[in-house]
Amino acid sequence: MFFSGTNTTLNPTNIGVGKDYSTVTEKSKNVVKKIKPLSEYDEILLYLKVSITTPRLTKIHHYTKEQKRVFKIVKHLREYHNYSFVRIKDFLNENNFKTTRTKKEFKSQDVYSIYKKGLIREKRIDRKIETKIERLICIIPGLNED
């Protein structure tokens, strides 16, 4: 609100005649309002834009229970016991694990592929979530109206 009153022209004939007039000579002014505590308002509208980047918006459960179990075994043997891929292959075959698609015995390159792709998958799924809040607008009816 730049000018108060109904007649915003600064005509000297208006002064002291009982008509509304303004003494504002600038195009803008600072308006200070005394506000009530927020608990006294019936409603408060809050508009905001939230941006979330997450890997969890897509289906992440592409592994079967058996595939998860095999990867967990491969990762454990590789990282905690320093087994080679050949030794892990022997372990899986001795314990009657079969490949998912062909249902055959594991080869060392199968074990390497399971390990490598499983680590990539874990890294993708476990990424940190980035959240941004932008354009925060608070509207309190009766306070923001001019």
N, C-alpha and C positions, 0 to 999 in steps of 0.2 A: 504494500500500500504506500504509494508515493505522496499523495496529498490527502488531507482530511477535509471533511465537509462535502457539501453538494456542489458548491460553486468554487471551482479550483482556479479561476482567473484572479490574479492579484490586481484588481481594479481599485484605485484609491477611493472611488465613490462607495465601495462596499464597506469601508472601514467605519465602524461605529454606528452602522445603520441597522444592526440587528441581524444581518445576513451572515450565513456561514462563510468564512474565508480562511485562507491558509497563510501562515507566515513561513512556510517551508520554502527556502530559496534553492535548495539543492535537489537533484533528481533522486537521491536515495538517502536514507537515514537508518540508523541502527534502532531496532525495536527490541525493547527488553520487556518480557512478559514474566509475571510471577506465576509459576505453575504449582499445581497441587501435587501432593505425593502420588506416585503412580498407582497406589492401591485404591485411590478414590475414583479412578476412571472406570467406566463400565467395560470399555473394550480398548485395546491397543493393537493396532495393525503393524506387523513387522514384515517387510518385504526384503528378501535377500536372495542372492544368487550363490548357490553352492556348486562347486566343481569338484568331482571326485574321480580320480584315476585309480582304477583297481583291476587286477587280473581276475577277480572273482565275479565279473559280470557275464562270463561265458561258462559253459559246462566244463568243469575241471575234473570230473570223475570218469575219465576214459579208460582207466586201468581196471581190469577185473581183480577180484580178491587174490586170485592166484598170481597175477602179474605183480601186484603190490608185494605179495609175500616173497616172490623170487627176487625182486629188486632189493627188498630189505635185506635178504640173506646175502646177495652179491655185494651190496654196499658195506655191510657189516664185516664180511670176510676180507674185503679189499682194504678197508680203512682201519679196522681194529686189529686184524691178524696179518696184514701185509701179504695175503695170498695173491699169487699170480692168477691171470685169467684162466690158464690151463688147469691150475689146481682147483679153482672155483668150479670149472666145468666138470672136473672129476667128482667133486663133492656133490654137485646137483645130480649128475647121472647116477652116482652110487645110491642116492636117496630117492630115486625114481621120479624126479621131476622131468617133465617133457616140455618142449617148446609150445607156445600158444597156438600157432597156426598149423604147423605140420605134425604136431604130436610126436616128434622124434627126439632123439637125445641131443643135448646141447653140444655146440662146438665152441671153441674159445672165442671166435669172433662174435658169436651170439651173446656170450657173456659180456664182452667188451661193449657191444652195442646197447645192451640193457643198462649197463653201468653209465655209459656216456649220456645216453638219452634220458635216463632217469635223473641224473644230476641237472641237466638242462631244464627238465620239467619241474623239479623241486625249486630251482632258482626262479623260474617264471612264476610259479604259484606263490612263493614266499616273498615276493617283492613288497616293499613298503607302500602303504596307501598314502597318496598325496591329496590333501583336502585344502581347498581355497574357499574363503568366504569373500564375496565381492558385492559391491553396490548395496550396502546396508541402508535401508530407509525405514524410519520409525514414524508412524502416523498416529497421533493421539487426537481423536475427534474433539473438536472444540478448541484445540490448542493450535493446530496447524492451519486453521481456516482464517483467511483475511479477505 
